[in-house]
């Protein structure tokens, strides 16, 4: 469930995928080229998922190390994993933002856990709204992975008291979040910069990109390319989400029928979604 675990738009309010992980327990992640991070687990901040690790691998693979002057913005930093990884690679001009105050506090703890001095600039911000005006060479973002829920599902979530356990916006409304992100991104991206975005096929990638193009008369200010694609199983990270599994599958099916999302199902009924790392950059012509 990309977005839910990696760079959520809201704080976690429930048990994570690993019930044996205790608060304040330290876990380690490895990303390649000898780069690893130690992270302190907090039950109110999402742990890093396979998608988040995969994005970290891509950052190590595609960004040249030891570029201290490269400006980097990590949106929805969560535990701070990707901002910290960029610092591990030798970058020093790093800004990390998250709408959740608890996530920012935890990211600062993780920076202290991995480095002797604090250098990352942290801000509480909903996308770019609370960020000082400046441009970045690299923007990193893992938005919520599922698109806007139907009114009937919203009512079900509220009836089941899911909002208190896991805010709906931590996983849903990804299409709206990405649209807002793309509209504001040009003002914060250097002329030759790029934004590296992890997209979940349950957000309706084609639909989001087509609407973005249509809003700009078929000539949007940003171009994009697919950098990597991976397939991950759908995992319910709490008993509360598991209890809604049947309703979620119906919602996903409705999206797919309307060509608003894509996924596959194996012979045992397990759902697999596509995790797509997409690079956005200013239109060259």
C-alpha positions, 0 to 999 in steps of 0.5 A: 500500500504505497502512500500508506506506509511511505509518505502518508498525508496523515499520521498513522493511528493504528497497528502497523504491518509488523505486530511484533515491532515495539515502540522505539524499536530500532530497525535497519534498511539497506538501499544499495552501494553500502547505504543503510539507515537505522530507524526508530519505530513509532506506532504513530508514524508509518514504517517504510514499505517495500515501495518506499524501499524500492524508491530508495533503491532508485534514488541511490541508483539514479542520483550521483553521490557526493553532490553537496550543493544539490538542493533536494525537497522530500515531500511527505517525509514520514519517518524521514527515510528518503531525506536521510538517504539523500544525506547519506549519499553526501547531499547537504542542502535537504528540505523535508516536509510533512503535514503531520507534526508527529512525523516531523518529530520522528524524522528529526529523531531518526536524523539524530540516530544516523548523524552526529549533527542535524542538517536537514531543514524540516517544515510542517506543510501540506504539500508546498503551502508551508514551504518558503519560496525557493526552487529545488533541483530534485523533488521526491514524493510518494503520494497517497496510493488510492484515488478518491473514495465513493460517497458510499465508501466514505459513509462506511468508513465513518460508520466503522469509525475508521477515520479515528484509526486511520485518517482517510486521507492517509491512503485515499484522495491520491488523485486530488493530491497528485493534481495539486502537486503537479499544478504547484510543482513548476514554481518550486522546480529548477529549470533543469530539475526533476521530480521523482514520484512513486505512483500506485496504479490504484490512484488511476495514473492514466486518468490523473495524467490525462486530466493534467494535460487537458487542464492545460489544453494538451500542453502542460508545463511539465513532461514526464517519463516512466523510470521503473515499474514494479508489482507488489501485493496488496497488504492490509496493514491493520485489522481495521482495514482487513475488516473492510477488505470486501468493500475495498475490493468492490471499490477497486473493481468499480474503479477498474470498470470505469478505467480509473485504476489498474490492478491484477488478481491471481487465481487465489484472489490476491490483488497486485498493484503496479508501483511506478516511479515517474520522473517529471521535468519542465517541458523542453519545447 
